[in-house]
Amino acid sequence: MAIRAISRLKFPLHSSLLLLKHLSVSPIPSISSNFTLRGPEFSRNPLRDVKFYHDGRPRGPLWRGKKLIGKEALFVILGLKRFKDDEEKLDKFVKTHVLRLLKMDMIAVLNELERQEEVSLAVKVFWVIQKQAWYQPDVYLYKDLIIALARRRKMDDAMKLWESMRKEDLFPDCQTFTEVIRGFLRDGSPADAMNIFEDMKKSPYPPEELPFRVLLKGLLPHPLLRNRVKQDFEEIFPERHIYDPPEEIFGLR
């Protein structure tokens, strides 16, 4: 229609082509500004529906770890921490709430108390676990508690667990031996450290260097005990070298 109309006009050819080009690319007239779309589907602002709020849950690894702990276990953890300074109320809370927990909840309470470094409470829960019918001796239940107590210089409590562990015919690993030996040396009890050393030699696991070297270093002021450990070290590790510092440095002469 447009071409036929242009052909009837008495315009030059180039002017006709320009007019045809203008008609082919002209935009469709826009809707009048007086006409507005109404209704909730047209007036809604998309950003207005986005909810920027915090739902109250902890973020990150802490929440992922706590999802494995039931409500009863979380209640017990809070209660134990609340009454930890009152022995009478703490014992009553243990009888009325801790003993009611299922196996997995009781283990979860123990692990969470260890994670929060509530070692004394964790030990109390462990003694409860040990009396349960489903309890089976496990060296790893002892390990973390003994190491935590030794690092806090609570050697009496650590040795109670140690003796209980040995009665169950359990032997700790190298790390546990090392930390207990270091704890006694730090506490100024080389004789007790030597008792742990003798216990270590009875272990069915292959000996490792670290507890030997910790003991050799800690026994520098005690040459007689150190020579005993040195002889055992040279027999077990004949290719290893022991550094003996000059005796006058330590006032041994």
N, C-alpha and C positions, 0 to 999 in steps of 0.2 A: 504494500500500500504506500509506504513512504517513497519507494523508488518510482512508482507510477506517478505519484503527485509531483515529485521533483522533475520528472521528465516533461511535464506540462508547463512548468515554469520557464520563463525566458531568462535564465541565468547562465552565465558561462559554466563550462564543464567543471573547472576547478572549484568554483563556488558551490556547485551542487555536491561535489564529493565532500567538501568540508561540512556542509549541512548534514549530509548522511552520517558522517562520523560522529557529529555532535549528538544526533538523535540516538545512535546505537549505544553510546556510553553514558547517556544522561541517567542519573539515579532515579529510582522510584520515589515519588513524593512521600515524604515522611508523614506519619500520623499527626494530626493536629495536636498542639500542645494542650488544647482544651479538653482532650479525651484522656482520661486517666483510668488505668486498670485498678479495679478494686477487688477486695477479697483477701483472706489471710495468706493464700498461696503466692500473691504478688507483693504484698506489703511487708512480708517478713524479712528481717535482716538476718543473713546466715550467721554472722559473727555473734549475733545476740543470743543464739541458741547454744553456743559453746560454753560449757560450764567450767570455769576456772576456779576450782576449789580443791582443798586437801581433804581426803576422806578419813583422816585420822590414823591410818595405819603407818607403822614405821617403814621407812624406806631402806632398800639395800640388803646386804647379807644378813643383818640382824633379823629382819622379818622372815627371810627364807629359812633361817635356822629355827626361829620360834614357831613356825607353822608345824613343826614336827612335835611340839610339846602341847599336850592337851591342857584344857582349862583347869582340870584338877591339879595337874602337876605345877602349873604356873601359880595357882593359889597356894600350894604347899611351899613353893620357893619363897614367895612373898611372906608367908607366915613364919617360916624358919628365920628369915632375915630380921623380921620384926621382933622376935623373942630371943634372939641369939645372946643378948646380954642378961637375960633372966633365966637361969637354969631350970627353975621350977616350972615356969610357964612353957619353956621350950620342951621339957620332957613330956608335959601334958599334951602339947600340940603334936608331938611325935606319936604318942599313943592313940590320939583321936583322929589324926589325919594321915600321917605318913604310912601307918600300918594298913590303911584302907586302900592304898594305891595298888593298881595292877602292876605286873612285872615291868612292862615297857615304860610306864609312867615313873616308876621308882628309879629305873636306870636313867631315864631322862632327867630327873631331878638331880641325881648324882653328877651327871655330866655337866649340867648347867651350873651347878654350884662350883665345880672345878673350873669351868670357863670364867666365872665371875670372881675366881680366886677366894671364894669363901671356903677355905680348906677345912676349918674346924667343923663347919656344918656338913661338909661333904663326908668327913670321917664318921660323923654321927649317923648319917644316912647309910654309909657302908656297913656299919655294925648292924643296922636293921636289916639290910639286904642279906647279910651273911646268915641270919637266923631264919630266912624264908625257906620253905620246902623246895622251891624251884632253884635255889642257889647251887651253882657249881663252881669249884675253885678256878679262878682265872687270874693269871699273873698280871694281866694288863689292868685289872681293877685295882690291884695294889700299886702298880708302878707309878702312876701319876700322883697318887696320894703321898707315897713315900718320898718321891722327889720334891714335891711341893713343900712338905714338912721339913725336909733336910735343908732346903734353900732358905727357909725361914728360921732355921736354928731351933726347931722344935724336935730335938733328937729323941726325947723320951716317947713322944707320940709316934714318931717314925719307927722306933724299935718295937713298939707294941704291934704295929702292923707287920713289921719284919718277922717277928716271932710267930705271929699267926700264919703268915705266908709259908714259913719253913715247916710248920706243923702240917700244912696241907701238901708237903713235898713239892713245893714250887720254888724254882730258882729264878732270880731276876736276871735281866740282861746287863750288858756292859755299862750302859748309861746309869742304871740304878745303882750298881756297885760303885761307880765313880762318884756320883753325887753324895751317897751316904759316907764314903770314905772322906771326901772333901768336907762334908759337914762336921764329922768328928774332928778332923784336923783343925778346922776353923774354930771349933768349940774348945780346942785345947785338950783333946782326949785321944792321944796317939794309941793307947792300949785298946780302946774300942775300935779304932780304925784298923788295928792289926787283927782283931777278932773278925771283922768283916772281910779282911784280906784272906784269912784262913778259910772262911766260909766260901769265898770266891774260888779257892783252889779245889774245892769239892764239887764245883758246878759241872754238870755234864756238857756244858757248852764250851767251845774252844776259847782259851784265854785271849784277851786283847791287850794292847800296849797301854792304852790310856789310863786305866786305874793304877797300873804299876807306876807309871811316870808321875801321876798325882801323888801317890804315896811316897815315892822316892824324893820328890821335892818337899813334901810336908814333913818328912822325917830327917831333914838335914840337921836339926838340933839334937837328934837322937841317933847317933852313929851305930849303936849296937842293933837297934831295930832296923835301921836302914840297910845294914850289911845283910841281914836275913832276906830282906826283900830283893836286894841287888843280886844275891846268889840265885834266887828263884828266877829272876828276870833273865839272867845270863844263860840259865839252863833252858828256858823256854824260847828265848829269842837270841840265839847265839850270834847272829849276824848284826844285831843292833848294838848301838854304842850308847853308853851312859856317860853323861858329862858330870864330873865330880869337881865342883868349885873348890878353890883353896880353902882350907879349914879356918885360916885366920880371919876370913871374911865374916864368918858366923860366930867367931869367938869360941871355937872348939879347942883351941890350944891354950 
